[in-house]
Amino acid sequence: MDHTLAASSGVQLDMESFCKPRLSGSGMSLPHASHYIPLLPVDKTIWTCAVEAITEYCRIVWDIFPGTRFISLMSIGGGAVERLSSWHQDQILCVQLLMVLGPARPGTADLLSGCLAALQNLTEVTPAQKLQTQPVGNKGRVVVVTKLHSDDEARLYYQKFCDLVANVNRSVDGDKVPIAHVQLVLLSFIGEKEPSRVNNGSLSGGGSGVSGEVVEMQCGSCVAAKLCSLVVRHYNLASTTVTGIPMKEEQNASSSANYDVELFHPAEAHAATAGDNSIRTTRQDTDYPTVTLKWSTPRTNASQELHQCSTAFRITSVDVNSRPSSCLTNFLLNGRWVMLEMPKKTPTQHTKVMSHMLAAHGGDIYIHTLLTARTVLEDPPSISEGQGGKVTDYRIPDFAQLIRANMLVPYGKNGPERSREQLDRHTKHFPITLSQTTLFSIGPPIESLLKFIVQSELTDDEVLECKQVIFSLLNAEVQGDSLNTSHIRTKGLKKEDQYKAMWKELERFLLDHNSSANHQKVYECFLHCHSKEPVSAYDSSSGASNQESVNIDQALEELDAAVAASLPRHGGGSKRHHANETSSDGSKKRRVTQPSITSSTSPSVTSGMSLLTIMMQKIKSSEGKCLPFAGQLKAENNVTKLYANFQKEKDKEDMSSRRK
């Protein structure tokens, strides 16, 4: 610390405010006598502002890290370097420190000699380092409190400081430890109304073992905010603001008001909410965020909350001399505790989330991090329980089958490769939820196809069964049956939309698993049924077996039976009417085509004819057996006049009435 900062800071201390006014019987302040001489304000020097800032810096560090973080203070003035405190924790007291610092001294300070003494002090072993069984890196920080006049002066000090570090490390011997890394922090204090002289920022060019930064502080109300930002950055601290503290008014004890108190503690206390920016705010004149937690009325017994505690860290008040901070500290030191509630994220949230607890142990105040999630003593949540207690539609049974089908067991050669290939096949098309799929929500009618297609190879019987599944789905669509889906989202769709989504997903599923010749046969069967040209690397021109052709004929026969059942058995014009209705209904169905599979045992099956064409041929043949409409035969230009004789009879009646 530069002990020669005797210049005025421009900050005036109002001494009159420290005089307690006289009170009348009603509690009102009485005016002073006519001969009363008010006290003049006192100007504070830059040295006084610097001492207040450094003392507060040390208080925060010593309150949060007692016995683990050490600070040694030195003053430079009049050509001499005076060591004010050592590394021993029991010798550091803020009151003694203020007495040792004293007023500013005249003269010019030699900052380089002070930096050399500080570096030599860093090579000494601290009590905490003596307890280490293994050697650790000797790291430290040198904070120089002075007044800089330009950026060039700051860079010059930094370059000379780097040379001093190299010289000190070369001269280390005995029980001293070389410096692994040191940071130089140049704190430049200027008056309240003085213009800025240096730019804040880092200093480069010192190598891997030295780093530096320049921080300019303007005396006045901004010193406290910048000091807090500095200590938060140096020691990885976090800020918590306890809001809504009920406190009785000093002037009126019958009323109470809510106050806020800001606390400093290690940043690990907010590790659980590191990514949640909704509870973090930035105060004015500061560059660090603070987490706002609400005061909650403490319970009579905190044993339950202590069981859920995961971490505990010491805290200290930012403004230790304020009345709210003092009341909160006394409240906690008297054996009470405070529960801290996280702010509600949504207006509809009614449950309280207690994230932290303040309590005192052995004369020190700690912030306890509580588990906001489920504890190990509670039952684990259901896999279907989503965020916020919402029930999800995960395919849990299908996922369990996937796990059972891909269990790892010892195997011979190429075991890991085959396992990865199998898992890749089973997960090529695997929707996570039922709302994402229509195919996998149908259930038993399609289970065999889903089971066989994911295999690497298919037998002829498995191919036959897969084709039967496709034909059964076609038959269900022609008959107008709805898909028996298990999800409410797909249940609300129309039949046509259900089948459209199902066919589209089935085509993608078959194409993703088209890895063999038998897979290609199933895929071609699907394409033929939907009037699509098969495109694949596998040769399928050899035809199908007799059993395949018989199954196709059987499917067509079932389709014919369904059409015949829908037609009425009485003849005449009514038959024509119902046939037209059947034709119009059939036109709304999906156009499906007969698989173009040739066989010597089924010559009646014509290649390229769709099922709709076959249906229309049968309807036309049935219509040909009916007698044509008599009026249609006499129609002129395809227009038939109804009740043609009605007008003739009416004219005859009119003629007969006129004759009478």
JONORUR-V151920 format. One record per helix or strand of 3 or more residues. SS is the DSSP state (h for helix, s for strand). FROM is the first residue (numbers start at 1). LEN is the number of residues. If there is no record, write none. Layout:
ss:SS from:FROM len:LEN
ss:SS from:FROM len:LEN
This chain:
ss:s from:8 len:6
ss:h from:15 len:4
ss:s from:42 len:4
ss:h from:46 len:19
ss:s from:74 len:4
ss:s from:80 len:4
ss:h from:89 len:3
ss:h from:94 len:8
ss:h from:111 len:12
ss:h from:127 len:4
ss:s from:139 len:8
ss:h from:151 len:20
ss:s from:181 len:10
ss:s from:201 len:3
ss:s from:210 len:9
ss:h from:222 len:14
ss:s from:237 len:12
ss:s from:256 len:11
ss:h from:267 len:7
ss:h from:277 len:3
ss:s from:280 len:3
ss:s from:289 len:8
ss:h from:303 len:5
ss:s from:309 len:6
ss:h from:323 len:11
ss:s from:337 len:6
ss:s from:354 len:8
ss:s from:364 len:7
ss:h from:387 len:3
ss:h from:396 len:10
ss:h from:415 len:12
ss:h from:434 len:3
ss:h from:444 len:10
ss:h from:460 len:19
ss:h from:488 len:4
ss:h from:495 len:18
ss:h from:517 len:13
ss:h from:546 len:21
ss:h from:573 len:16
ss:h from:611 len:14
ss:h from:630 len:4
ss:h from:644 len:16
